[in-house]
Amino acid sequence: MRFRSILSFTAFRMLFLLFAMLLQATVLGEGPIRISLWPGVPPGDAGKQFPPEVDDAIAKPSPVAGQPIQRIANVSQPELIVYPAADRQTPGPAVVICPGGAYQILALDLEGTEVAKWLQSLGITAIVLKYRVPARDPNRRWEAALQDAQRAMRLVRFRAQEWMIDPQRVGILGFSAGGDAAARTMLTLEAQYESIDATDQLPMTPNLGILVYPAYLVEGDPLQLRKDLEVTPQSPPAFLVHALDDPVVMESSVQLFSAYRKVKVPAELHIFDRGGHGYGLRPTEAPVTRWSQACERWMERQGWVASKPD
């Protein structure tokens, strides 16, 4: 009887240890972890009805590099999709990713989850921001996305200890319309929503920004940086990528880089001769699709990625 009790206790202990290992792998391993961005209805959405979320890739196929892409429409419940850095023993950097989609849809895999896995491979905790689309206000298309991005920056810092993140090294990366949302998160000094809980007492400004073919940052003739965007000496360092033949004009990147240069904040700009728009990380014959190599070297110089031996 005593032997059976000991055996039962040993089996229970082994099962407990196995469960703990599985739980740790879920939290700190490959991921992803999904959490809601807001504790209730997002700001400005109370009392409104929205159609159900859908992937309209079949209805509107738009392959990139010979592969289909997710086109997530009607996002009314924004969330974070977290890819924790594996085998991290001390707090390290994190990057929030804003997919593009003209503030109408989200290219969730092309400019989100695929990018997260690349950052994760570099030892960075990657967090895809599934922000609200379509735009709520046609005159301020960025508003809901900016609210979600500011909340995301604060929430990542609020969960920093749990996710083994250094709250002083939380960056943002955006593509196209997501690049507009990311740039505004970098440059907007005032919160765009009312504080709702302890999370909103934390800083909302990224410590670093990566903008890949950002859209909507310029206006006028000749094109100049929008008047509601201001780079200051406190703005975070920036890395910008564009192609000369991009229909979303390269001046968005050029004018923002010029504003950075005027206030002597570190920034790096890469203009490639061809590549178009909407390539994400998928390789083609166009040289711009190798932008991630230059970005990785830049992040090494920022101290966010470990240097590789020559």
RODO-12084 format. One record per residue: x, z, y of N, C-alpha, C, O in turn. Coordinates in steps of 0.02 Angstrom, whole numbers, padded with zeros to 5 digits, always signed. Layout:
! RODO-12084
XZYXZYXZYXZY
...
This chain:
! RODO-12084
+00042+00000-00061+00000+00000+00000+00044+00000+00063+00031-00036+00111
+00096+00043+00060+00143+00046+00117+00178-00020+00126+00188-00044+00182
+00198-00051+00069+00232-00116+00071+00187-00169+00102+00210-00210+00142
+00122-00168+00085+00075-00216+00112+00067-00207+00187+00061-00256+00224
+00066-00144+00211+00059-00130+00282+00120-00156+00320+00113-00187+00373
+00179-00144+00291+00240-00169+00324+00239-00244+00327+00257-00274+00378
+00218-00276+00272+00215-00349+00270+00166-00375+00321+00179-00425+00355
+00108-00342+00327+00058-00364+00376+00085-00357+00447+00074-00400+00489
+00120-00300+00460+00148-00291+00527+00200-00344+00542+00202-00370+00598
+00241-00361+00492+00293-00412+00502+00262-00480+00516+00284-00516+00560
+00209-00497+00478+00175-00561+00489+00143-00563+00558+00146-00614+00593
+00113-00506+00578+00082-00503+00645+00135-00513+00699+00124-00549+00748
+00193-00479+00690+00246-00485+00740+00272-00556+00745+00286-00581+00800
+00279-00589+00688+00303-00659+00688+00253-00704+00723+00272-00748+00761
+00188-00693+00710+00137-00733+00743+00137-00721+00818+00130-00768+00857
+00147-00657+00838+00149-00641+00909+00208-00676+00943+00201-00705+00997
+00267-00673+00910+00326-00705+00938+00317-00781+00943+00337-00812+00991
+00285-00810+00892+00271-00882+00893+00225-00899+00951+00236-00949+00985
+00173-00859+00960+00126-00870+01016+00163-00865+01083+00152-00907+01127
+00206-00815+01090+00243-00806+01152+00288-00866+01166+00294-00889+01223
+00320-00892+01112+00363-00950+01121+00323-01011+01142+00344-01049+01186
+00264-01020+01111+00222-01077+01130+00198-01070+01201+00195-01120+01238
+00180-01009+01222+00157-00998+01290+00213-01012+01339+00201-01044+01391
+00273-00990+01325+00330-01003+01369+00344-01077+01374+00359-01103+01428
+00339-01112+01317+00350-01184+01318+00299-01219+01361+00315-01268+01396
+00236-01194+01359+00184-01224+01400+00198-01214+01474+00187-01259+01515
+00221-01153+01491+00231-01136+01562+00295-01166+01590+00295-01193+01645
+00349-01161+01551+00415-01182+01578+00444-01243+01544+00501-01261+01558
+00407-01274+01500+00434-01332+01465+00414-01397+01496+00420-01407+01557
+00390-01442+01455+00376-01510+01478+00317-01512+01526+00316-01554+01571
+00269-01469+01517+00209-01472+01559+00163-01528+01534+00170-01549+01477
+00117-01552+01576+00105-01524+01642+00055-01466+01642+00018-01456+01594
+00055-01429+01697+00006-01376+01709-00039-01401+01765-00015-01428+01815
-00104-01393+01757-00152-01415+01808-00186-01355+01839-00212-01312+01803
-00185-01351+01905-00221-01297+01939-00260-01326+01998-00238-01374+02030
-00316-01295+02012-00357-01316+02070-00321-01298+02135-00287-01247+02139
-00329-01341+02184-00294-01331+02247-00330-01279+02290-00297-01239+02324
-00395-01279+02289-00435-01235+02332-00476-01188+02288-00497-01208+02233
-00488-01126+02310-00528-01079+02270-00602-01095+02270-00639-01071+02227
-00624-01136+02316-00694-01156+02320-00698-01228+02344-00656-01269+02326
-00749-01243+02383-00758-01310+02410-00702-01324+02461-00690-01282+02504
-00669-01381+02458-00617-01398+02506-00644-01400+02577-00704-01413+02587
-00601-01390+02627-00624-01388+02697-00657-01454+02717-00632-01508+02703
-00714-01448+02750-00749-01507+02775-00796-01539+02725-00833-01585+02743
-00795-01516+02662-00836-01548+02610-00899-01510+02592-00939-01534+02551
-00910-01453+02622-00969-01413+02606-01033-01451+02620-01040-01482+02673
-01080-01448+02574-01145-01480+02582-01146-01555+02571-01198-01586+02578
-01089-01584+02553-01085-01656+02542-01087-01672+02468-01065-01632+02426
-01114-01729+02452-01116-01753+02383-01068-01811+02374-01065-01856+02416
-01030-01809+02320-00981-01862+02306-00993-01891+02237-01012-01854+02191
-00981-01955+02228-00989-01984+02161-00936-01957+02114-00886-01930+02136
-00947-01963+02049-00900-01936+02000-00833-01972+02002-00829-02032+02017
-00781-01934+01987-00714-01962+01984-00710-02015+01929-00740-02008+01876
-00672-02069+01942-00667-02123+01894-00600-02158+01901-00571-02160+01955
-00576-02185+01846-00517-02229+01847-00544-02301+01845-00570-02323+01794
-00537-02337+01901-00565-02405+01905-00514-02458+01889-00519-02515+01913
-00464-02441+01848-00412-02489+01829-00441-02548+01791-00416-02605+01799
-00492-02537+01751-00521-02592+01713-00561-02638+01759-00557-02699+01754
-00599-02608+01805-00638-02648+01851-00594-02685+01901-00611-02741+01921
-00538-02655+01920-00493-02685+01970-00421-02683+01944-00380-02646+01969
-00406-02724+01893-00338-02722+01865-00286-02744+01916-00297-02793+01952
-00232-02709+01919-00178-02725+01966-00111-02705+01935-00080-02657+01957
-00090-02741+01883-00029-02721+01847+00033-02725+01891+00037-02765+01938
+00081-02681+01876+00146-02680+01910+00200-02682+01856+00198-02644+01808
+00247-02728+01865+00300-02738+01815+00271-02749+01746+00299-02726+01696
+00215-02786+01742+00185-02803+01679+00146-02748+01646+00123-02756+01589
+00137-02691+01679+00100-02635+01651+00041-02617+01695+00045-02624+01756
-00014-02594+01665-00071-02573+01706-00055-02509+01743-00007-02474+01727
-00095-02494+01793-00087-02431+01829-00154-02395+01833-00207-02426+01832
-00150-02329+01837-00210-02289+01848-00231-02297+01921-00190-02295+01966
-00296-02305+01931-00324-02310+01999-00381-02258+02002-00439-02274+01990
-00363-02196+02019-00411-02141+02018-00450-02141+02083-00422-02135+02137
-00515-02148+02078-00559-02150+02136-00606-02089+02136-00617-02057+02085
-00633-02075+02195-00683-02022+02204-00656-01953+02185-00688-01917+02147
-00598-01935+02211-00570-01869+02198-00601-01820+02248-00587-01824+02308
-00641-01774+02224-00671-01723+02267-00649-01652+02248-00661-01605+02285
-00615-01646+02191-00588-01581+02169-00512-01589+02163-00486-01600+02109
-00476-01582+02219-00404-01593+02218-00368-01541+02175-00391-01484+02169
-00312-01561+02146-00275-01515+02104-00201-01531+02105-00180-01584+02129
-00161-01485+02080-00090-01494+02071-00077-01505+01997-00103-01470+01954
-00035-01555+01982-00013-01568+01914+00062-01552+01912+00103-01589+01940
+00079-01496+01880+00146-01468+01885+00187-01485+01824+00166-01473+01767
+00246-01514+01836+00295-01528+01784+00355-01481+01795+00400-01498+01834
+00356-01424+01761+00410-01376+01774+00478-01403+01751+00482-01439+01701
+00530-01385+01787+00598-01402+01766+00614-01362+01703+00603-01301+01701
+00638-01395+01652+00652-01362+01588+00717-01322+01591+00763-01339+01629
+00719-01268+01552+00781-01228+01543+00809-01201+01608+00869-01194+01615
+00766-01187+01655+00790-01160+01719+00797-01084+01713+00750-01049+01694
+00856-01058+01730+00870-00987+01726+00866-00952+01794+00855-00892+01797
+00874-00990+01847+00869-00963+01915+00823-01008+01956+00814-01066+01939
+00793-00982+02010+00748-01023+02051+00783-01086+02077+00840-01083+02100
+00748-01141+02074+00775-01205+02096+00726-01244+02138+00672-01218+02155
+00743-01306+02156+00701-01345+02201+00637-01372+02168+00632-01377+02106
+00589-01388+02210+00527-01419+02188+00508-01474+02238+00526-01469+02297
+00473-01525+02215+00450-01579+02258+00377-01594+02244+00358-01605+02186
+00336-01594+02296+00266-01614+02292+00261-01689+02302+00289-01715+02351
+00226-01724+02258+00222-01797+02259+00152-01819+02281+00102-01796+02253
+00149-01863+02331+00086-01889+02357+00080-01963+02338+00112-02005+02371
+00041-01981+02288+00032-02052+02270-00003-02089+02327-00037-02060+02369
+00007-02156+02327-00027-02197+02377-00091-02226+02350-00113-02211+02295
-00123-02268+02392-00186-02299+02373-00231-02312+02432-00292-02315+02424
-00201-02321+02492-00238-02339+02552-00292-02288+02571-00340-02306+02604
-00284-02226+02549-00335-02174+02560-00402-02193+02530-00454-02169+02551
-00400-02237+02480-00460-02257+02444-00458-02235+02371-00507-02210+02344
-00399-02244+02340-00388-02223+02271-00319-02190+02268-00284-02187+02318
-00301-02165+02209-00234-02139+02197-00203-02178+02139-00231-02181+02084
-00144-02206+02151-00105-02238+02098-00070-02182+02060-00010-02171+02068
-00108-02148+02018-00087-02082+01993-00026-02084+01947+00016-02039+01949
-00021-02136+01906+00038-02139+01862+00096-02174+01897+00152-02147+01898
+00085-02232+01926+00138-02271+01958+00175-02232+02012+00236-02233+02015
+00138-02196+02054+00167-02161+02111+00158-02085+02106+00161-02049+02155
+00145-02062+02044+00134-01991+02034+00169-01964+01972+00225-01939+01976
+00136-01970+01915+00162-01939+01855+00228-01970+01831+00271-01935+01805
+00236-02036+01840+00299-02067+01821+00357-02041+01864+00412-02031+01840
+00343-02031+01927+00393-02005+01974+00408-01932+01958+00465-01910+01964
+00356-01895+01938+00366-01824+01920+00414-01818+01861+00457-01774+01861
+00408-01861+01813+00452-01857+01754+00524-01874+01773+00571-01845+01745
+00533-01920+01820+00600-01935+01844+00631-01874+01878+00687-01856+01864
+00593-01843+01924+00619-01784+01958+00632-01727+01909+00681-01691+01915
+00588-01719+01861+00596-01668+01810+00662-01678+01772+00696-01630+01754
+00679-01741+01759+00741-01756+01723+00803-01737+01764+00857-01729+01736
+00795-01730+01830+00850-01711+01874+00855-01635+01883+00897-01611+01921
+00811-01598+01849+00811-01526+01856+00768-01500+01913+00776-01443+01934
+00722-01542+01937+00677-01524+01992+00607-01513+01965+00582-01554+01926
+00575-01459+01985+00504-01450+01968+00464-01499+02009+00467-01497+02071
+00426-01542+01976+00388-01595+02010+00314-01579+02007+00288-01561+01955
+00281-01586+02064+00210-01569+02069+00172-01627+02100+00180-01643+02159
+00131-01660+02060+00089-01715+02085+00029-01686+02121-00009-01646+02092
+00019-01707+02183-00039-01686+02221-00094-01738+02213-00088-01794+02237
-00147-01718+02180-00205-01762+02171-00253-01745+02229-00298-01704+02222
-00241-01778+02286-00278-01762+02346-00343-01800+02350-00355-01847+02311
-00385-01780+02397-00453-01809+02401-00453-01881+02427-00421-01896+02478
-00488-01923+02393-00502-01991+02414-00573-02008+02392-00598-01979+02344
-00606-02055+02427-00582-02091+02486-00582-02047+02548-00606-01990+02547
-00553-02076+02602-00549-02039+02664-00618-02016+02687-00667-02053+02681
-00622-01955+02713-00686-01929+02737-00704-01956+02806-00763-01968+02819
-00655-01965+02849-00666-01987+02918-00628-02052+02930-00566-02051+02928
-00662-02109+02941-00626-02172+02951-00580-02172+03011-00533-02212+03014
-00592-02129+03059-00548-02125+03117-00489-02079+03108-00441-02080+03146
-00493-02037+03056-00438-01992+03039-00430-01993+02963-00441-01943+02928
-00410-02052+02938-00409-02062+02866-00363-02012+02830-00374-01996+02772
-00313-01989+02865-00263-01945+02836-00286-01872+02832-00253-01832+02800
-00341-01854+02865-00357-01784+02876-00364-01744+02811-00332-01692+02803
-00406-01767+02764-00417-01729+02702-00352-01726+02662-00336-01674+02633
-00314-01780+02661-00251-01781+02624-00201-01732+02655-00165-01698+02619
-00199-01729+02721-00153-01683+02755-00173-01611+02742-00130-01568+02729
-00238-01597+02744-00261-01529+02727-00239-01510+02657-00214-01455+02646
-00248-01556+02610-00229-01543+02541-00154-01535+02534-00131-01492+02497
-00115-01575+02570-00043-01571+02566-00017-01505+02596+00028-01474+02568
-00045-01484+02652-00024-01420+02682-00040-01363+02635+00000-01317+02625
-00099-01365+02605-00118-01313+02557-00071-01315+02497-00052-01263+02470
-00052-01375+02474-00007-01382+02417+00060-01350+02430+00087-01315+02387
+00088-01362+02490+00153-01333+02507+00149-01256+02504+00195-01224+02479
+00096-01229+02530+00088-01156+02530+00076-01129+02459+00103-01077+02441
+00036-01165+02420+00021-01142+02353+00083-01143+02309+00092-01098+02268
+00124-01194+02316+00187-01197+02277+00231-01137+02295+00261-01106+02250
+00235-01121+02358+00276-01063+02378+00243-00997+02353+00279-00950+02335
+00177-00995+02352+00142-00935+02327+00156-00925+02253+00160-00868+02230
+00163-00980+02215+00175-00976+02143+00250-00983+02127+00267-00993+02069
+00293-00977+02177+00364-00992+02168+00396-00948+02114+00433-00973+02073
+00382-00884+02115+00413-00840+02065+00390-00858+01995+00430-00860+01948
+00326-00871+01987+00297-00889+01922+00327-00953+01895+00340-00959+01835
+00338-01003+01940+00363-01068+01919+00439-01076+01926+00466-01130+01919
+00473-01020+01941+00546-01020+01949+00568-01071+02002+00610-01114+01989
+00538-01065+02061+00552-01110+02117+00582-01071+02175+00562-01014+02188
+00630-01101+02208+00658-01073+02269+00613-01092+02327+00608-01152+02343
+00578-01045+02359+00530-01062+02412+00563-01093+02473+00529-01121+02516
+00630-01089+02478+00665-01121+02533+00686-01192+02517+00718-01226+02557
+00668-01215+02457+00684-01284+02437+00623-01316+02405+00622-01331+02345
+00573-01326+02446+00511-01360+02424+00504-01423+02467+00493-01419+02527
+00511-01481+02435+00508-01544+02471+00443-01581+02459+00399-01558+02424
+00439-01640+02490+00380-01682+02481+00403-01755+02475+00452-01775+02507
+00368-01793+02434+00383-01864+02423+00318-01902+02424+00270-01884+02389
+00315-01956+02464+00253-01994+02469+00263-02069+02468+00314-02094+02491
+00214-02104+02441+00214-02177+02437+00156-02205+02477+00100-02182+02471
+00170-02255+02519+00118-02292+02555+00073-02244+02595+00098-02208+02638
+00007-02243+02581-00036-02195+02615-00014-02123+02601-00018-02080+02644
+00011-02111+02540+00039-02046+02524+00101-02032+02565+00117-01974+02578
+00137-02085+02585+00194-02077+02630+00172-02056+02699+00206-02017+02733
+00115-02082+02721+00086-02060+02785+00067-01986+02781+00084-01948+02826
+00033-01967+02727+00014-01897+02718+00076-01852+02715+00077-01797+02744
+00128-01875+02680+00190-01836+02674+00225-01829+02741+00248-01775+02759
+00229-01885+02779+00261-01883+02844+00224-01835+02891+00255-01798+02928
+00158-01837+02889+00119-01792+02932+00129-01719+02911+00130-01675+02953
+00137-01707+02846+00151-01640+02823+00218-01616+02848+00227-01557+02864
+00266-01662+02852+00333-01646+02878+00332-01630+02953+00370-01588+02976
+00289-01666+02990+00293-01664+03063+00238-01625+03098+00245-01608+03156
+00184-01610+03063+00127-01575+03094+00141-01500+03095+00151-01469+03042
+00140-01471+03154+00159-01400+03161+00099-01353+03157+00107-01293+03148
+00039-01381+03163-00021-01339+03162-00060-01350+03097-00066-01407+03073
-00084-01296+03068-00126-01302+03008-00190-01340+03025-00219-01331+03078
-00211-01383+02978-00270-01425+02989-00333-01397+02957-00383-01431+02950
-00329-01333+02937-00389-01300+02908-00383-01225+02923-00328-01200+02936
-00439-01190+02919-00440-01119+02931-00412-01081+02870-00424-01100+02813
-00373-01029+02883-00345-00988+02830-00401-00958+02787-00452-00934+02813
-00391-00959+02721-00443-00934+02676-00419-00878+02630-00460-00840+02605
-00354-00872+02620-00329-00818+02576-00255-00807+02590-00227-00835+02637
-00223-00764+02549-00154-00745+02559-00106-00805+02555-00053-00805+02587
-00124-00855+02516-00083-00915+02510-00069-00946+02578-00015-00971+02591
-00120-00944+02621-00115-00978+02686-00073-00940+02737-00069-00961+02795
-00043-00885+02717+00003-00850+02761+00074-00876+02753+00119-00855+02790
+00085-00920+02705+00152-00945+02691+00166-01010+02728+00119-01043+02750
+00230-01028+02736+00247-01090+02773+00218-01152+02739+00213-01156+02678
+00199-01201+02780+00168-01262+02755+00213-01323+02765+00196-01378+02744
+00272-01314+02797+00316-01370+02812+00366-01379+02755+00397-01330+02733
+00376-01440+02731+00426-01452+02679+00496-01440+02705+00509-01441+02765
+00542-01429+02658+00612-01421+02675+00651-01487+02671+00709-01490+02689
+00617-01538+02648+00648-01604+02638+00592-01655+02626+00541-01637+02598
+00603-01717+02648+00551-01768+02639+00580-01834+02615+00632-01856+02638
+00545-01865+02567+00563-01931+02541+00503-01977+02550+00449-01963+02523
+00511-02030+02588+00455-02075+02604+00472-02145+02578+00522-02175+02600
+00432-02170+02532+00443-02235+02501+00387-02282+02524+00329-02269+02511
+00406-02336+02557+00360-02383+02591+00302-02348+02625+00244-02364+02611
+00316-02299+02669+00261-02264+02703+00220-02311+02747+00246-02358+02776
+00156-02297+02750+00109-02339+02788+00083-02302+02849+00086-02240+02852
+00056-02340+02897+00016-02314+02952+00054-02270+03002+00022-02233+03039
+00120-02273+03004+00157-02229+03049+00168-02260+03118+00193-02225+03163
+00151-02324+03127+00165-02357+03191+00101-02387+03219+00051-02397+03184
+00104-02401+03285+00047-02431+03320+00073-02469+03380+00131-02461+03400
+00029-02512+03410+00046-02546+03472+00084-02611+03463+00097-02633+03407
+00101-02641+03519+00139-02704+03520+00187-02702+03579+00166-02708+03637
+00252-02694+03567+00285-02691+03501+00269-02626+03464+00250-02576+03495
+00278-02628+03399+00262-02570+03358+00307-02511+03374+00368-02517+03376
+00275-02454+03384+00311-02392+03398+00281-02336+03355+00225-02342+03330
+00319-02283+03346+00293-02226+03309+00230-02200+03342+00226-02195+03403
+00180-02184+03301+00116-02160+03328+00127-02100+03373+00170-02058+03359
+00088-02096+03425+00096-02042+03474+00081-01973+03445+00107-01923+03471
+00041-01969+03392+00026-01904+03363+00078-01882+03311+00069-01831+03277
+00132-01920+03306+00187-01901+03261+00249-01887+03304+00272-01931+03341
+00276-01828+03299+00334-01810+03340+00387-01778+03297+00375-01728+03262
+00447-01806+03299+00503-01777+03264+00538-01729+03311+00553-01746+03369
+00552-01668+03287+00585-01617+03327+00649-01595+03292+00660-01613+03234
+00692-01558+03326+00752-01533+03293+00737-01489+03232+00782-01477+03191
+00675-01464+03226+00657-01423+03168+00628-01464+03110+00613-01435+03058
+00620-01529+03119+00592-01571+03065+00640-01572+03005+00700-01568+03014
+00613-01577+02945+00655-01575+02885+00694-01641+02876+00670-01693+02899
+00752-01640+02844+00789-01702+02829+00745-01752+02792+00700-01733+02754
+00759-01817+02804+00716-01869+02776+00756-01924+02744+00811-01941+02766
+00728-01953+02690+00754-02012+02656+00699-02064+02656+00643-02050+02634
+00714-02124+02681+00663-02176+02689+00683-02241+02654+00741-02261+02655
+00633-02273+02624+00644-02336+02587+00591-02387+02607+00532-02370+02612
+00613-02449+02617+00566-02503+02631+00597-02569+02611+00658-02575+02606
+00556-02620+02601+00580-02688+02589+00562-02732+02649+00510-02723+02680
+00605-02779+02663+00596-02823+02721+00532-02864+02715+00500-02879+02766
+00513-02882+02654+00454-02923+02643+00391-02883+02626+00343-02911+02601
+00392-02819+02640+00334-02777+02626+00278-02793+02676+00290-02791+02736
+00218-02809+02652+00163-02822+02699+00143-02759+02738+00115-02765+02792
+00158-02700+02712+00151-02639+02751+00217-02632+02789+00268-02613+02761
+00215-02648+02852+00276-02665+02890+00329-02611+02887+00315-02551+02887
+00391-02634+02883+00448-02589+02878+00458-02547+02941+00494-02497+02939
+00427-02567+02996+00434-02528+03058+00411-02455+03049+00434-02411+03085
+00367-02442+03002+00348-02372+02988+00409-02330+02972+00417-02275+02997
+00453-02358+02930+00514-02322+02912+00566-02326+02968+00599-02276+02983
+00573-02385+02998+00625-02395+03049+00612-02351+03110+00657-02318+03135
+00550-02350+03134+00535-02311+03194+00539-02236+03181+00560-02198+03225
+00520-02215+03122+00527-02144+03106+00601-02125+03102+00621-02073+03127
+00640-02168+03070+00713-02155+03067+00743-02151+03137+00784-02108+03151
+00722-02196+03181+00748-02197+03249+00731-02131+03285+00772-02104+03322
+00670-02105+03273+00650-02042+03304+00692-01985+03277+00710-01939+03314
+00708-01987+03213+00753-01937+03184+00821-01940+03217+00851-01888+03233
+00846-02001+03226+00913-02010+03254+00916-01982+03325+00967-01953+03345
+00862-01990+03363+00863-01967+03433+00870-01891+03438+00900-01866+03486
+00842-01855+03390+00846-01781+03394+00901-01754+03348+00907-01693+03339
+00940-01800+03319+00999-01781+03278+00981-01738+03217+01017-01692+03200
+00925-01756+03185+00907-01725+03121+00929-01772+03066+00917-01833+03071
+00961-01747+03013+00986-01790+02960+00931-01834+02929+00878-01809+02911
+00945-01899+02924+00899-01946+02893+00938-02004+02865+00992-02021+02891
+00912-02034+02814+00944-02092+02783+00892-02146+02772+00838-02132+02744
+00907-02207+02793+00860-02263+02789+00889-02318+02746+00947-02338+02756
+00849-02344+02698+00870-02401+02657+00818-02457+02664+00760-02449+02646
+00841-02513+02692+00799-02573+02697+00827-02625+02650+00885-02645+02656
+00787-02648+02602+00808-02698+02554+00779-02766+02574+00727-02769+02607
+00813-02820+02554+00792-02886+02577+00726-02908+02546+00689-02948+02576
+00710-02884+02486+00646-02903+02455+00624-02850+02406+00662-02808+02384
+00560-02854+02389+00532-02806+02342+00458-02795+02352+00423-02769+02308
+00433-02814+02412+00361-02807+02424+00339-02735+02430+00371-02694+02463
+00283-02720+02397+00250-02655+02406+00223-02631+02339+00205-02672+02296
+00219-02566+02331+00183-02538+02274+00219-02544+02208+00187-02558+02157
+00284-02533+02206+00322-02539+02144+00337-02471+02112+00355-02469+02053
+00329-02417+02149+00343-02352+02120+00415-02347+02096+00462-02362+02133
+00422-02327+02033+00488-02324+02001+00498-02380+01950+00551-02383+01918
+00449-02424+01942+00454-02474+01889+00504-02529+01908+00499-02558+01962
+00552-02542+01864+00605-02590+01881+00581-02662+01876+00547-02681+01829
+00601-02702+01925+00592-02775+01923+00659-02805+01944+00708-02769+01952
+00660-02871+01953+00722-02903+01976+00736-02889+02050+00791-02900+02073
+00686-02863+02086+00695-02849+02157+00741-02788+02166+00731-02737+02134
+00790-02793+02210+00838-02737+02219+00806-02672+02243+00833-02619+02229
+00750-02676+02278+00720-02615+02305+00698-02567+02250+00694-02507+02262
+00684-02594+02191+00659-02550+02137+00714-02505+02109+00701-02466+02063
+00774-02511+02135+00827-02464+02116+00839-02411+02170+00893-02381+02173
+00790-02401+02212+00795-02352+02266+00809-02282+02241+00841-02242+02275
+00785-02266+02181+00792-02198+02155+00866-02179+02145+00883-02120+02149
+00909-02228+02133+00980-02213+02124+01010-02187+02189+01047-02138+02189
+00994-02221+02245+01018-02198+02310+00987-02131+02328+01020-02088+02357
+00924-02121+02310+00890-02058+02325+00921-02000+02286+00929-01945+02312
+00938-02013+02224+00970-01960+02185+01037-01939+02215+01052-01879+02218
+01076-01987+02239+01140-01970+02271+01128-01931+02336+01165-01885+02352
+01075-01950+02372+01058-01914+02434+01039-01842+02418+01060-01796+02453
+00998-01832+02365+00978-01764+02347+01038-01723+02323+01039-01663+02331
+01088-01756+02292+01150-01721+02274+01183-01694+02337+01206-01637+02339
+01186-01736+02390+01218-01714+02452+01179-01659+02486+01207-01619+02524
+01114-01656+02474+01073-01603+02502+01078-01538+02461+01053-01486+02482
+01110-01542+02403+01117-01484+02360+01056-01471+02317+01047-01416+02292
+01013-01522+02309+00953-01514+02269+00961-01537+02197+00922-01519+02154
+01011-01578+02185+01025-01606+02119+01099-01593+02103+01142-01602+02146
+01113-01573+02042+01182-01561+02022+01221-01626+02022+01197-01678+01999
+01282-01623+02047+01325-01682+02049+01345-01702+01978+01359-01660+01935
+01345-01768+01967+01366-01794+01902+01440-01812+01903+01465-01836+01954
+01474-01801+01848+01545-01819+01847+01554-01895+01853+01514-01933+01825
+01606-01917+01887+01619-01988+01896+01641-02019+01830+01655-02079+01827
